[in-house]
């Protein structure tokens, strides 16, 4: 089984087939790579790492099941689960065949896509992107355990690092955006003007010398998960007076020092004073000191660079070297200047502080979702009785949108982890007095997955209503929204939805 932890598009599910075909194509070129397997599909052992490097610009670390005991192999499972749950596509290539109830699952010599992890069974969800070969019966998708993957005698090819001119990055590293002012011994200096040997101020009251400056330009539009690389804007005063002194732009994983701990800024997003912004491209910089520390960026305490194996993600990193997650955790435990917090009471307390400060800065919450109905883009008059909304539709209406403010539980409720962009939860709905099932596959634009008693919109939910004269729906639940002027919310899937928030 071969696995490339590649930043791919799981929705299109094409990396497995593309890489395998590209491997064959590259091996078929005279004088190029010329792996002994030649131009065949059923032998992909050995030189697969070379085509991955050629295609993606990434270096490759190889793990062969032949070199692992079953116990050691099982220990790798956490890395695969993390990759899948983090949105990376994991590709498995089998050297053996397996079947489920007489139907072929893994096919020897072919790659398969890992599209999910079933926490109930502890198995990976595998998809066959090839279809069915003539005369063969192959499962389209199936589940396989880590032991199953071991049994097919596989090799894991983990793609790490990125060449300087490739559009993706293997890992999002904590960085400052160009133009950020860093406090030095002689005043504030923009980060890109710092040089090795310069002395910077730290929050601990001592100065420290710069030992390395990392930088790379990220093409967000071409990134498979742009929200993982879009910069986060920390607005002036978000953490208190002059903290920061002016708006500060950080990469999502850059940690801020607050309450005696370091917290990646993505965990403190609140949609008001700490917000993520789309960007076509951005240049990120990081500053390494003699030892891990906390420097002042625009007056806000932020971590310096700690090498946890991601130095190769920078254009001047001197070669891509990505380490196992255990290595990164060990580095934080032994060399981090303060505890790294990703959950628990310290995180909840920090979220409470930034929300309270947002109120000080004039940002107010409301439970009014500001629902509006649009018929083919034109606002409808509505009759509201309690939680029930009713609207007559003009003749010829084809589509209705239920628009509203948007909230994210993780932004507004400290301790919550649900970061979905939620509009309102619809409990029941009728078209011309006929009940509409909230499980209906036609509810596919602007709707989250149905839950037992309701279905959330994302703030702009569409309904096909050709020939319908009346729409009725009941709102089962609303949220905590930011009141104020018009704004737009960035959905995890990349769709930008504009919301009218005035009364």
Buried (B, 14 or more C-beta within 10 A) or exposed (E): BBBBBBBBEBEEBBBBBBBBBBBBBBBEEEEEBBBEBEEEBEBBBEBBBBBBBBBBBBBBBEBEBEEBEEEEBBEBBEBBBEBBEEBBBBBBBBBBEBBEEEEBBBBBBBBBBBBBBEEEEEBBBBBBBBEEEEEEEBBEBBBBBBEBBBBBBBBBBBBBBBBEEBBBBBBBBBBBBBEBBBBBEEEBBEBBEBEEEBEBBBBBEEBBEBBBBBBBEBBBEEBBBBBBBBBBBBBBBBBBEEBBBBEBBBBBBBBBBBBEBBBBBBBBBBBBBBBBEBBEEBBBBBBBBEEBBBBBBBBBBBBBBBBBBBBBBBBEBEEBBBBBBEEBEEBBEEEBBBEBBEEEEBBBBBBEBBBEBBEEEEBEBBEEBBBBBBBEEEEBEEEEEEBBBBBEBEEEBEBBBBBBBBBBBBBBBBBEEEBBBBBBBBBBBBBEEEEBEBEEEEBEBBBBEBEEEBBBBBBBBBBBBEEBEEBBBBBBBBBBBBBBEEBEBBBEEEEEBEBBBEE
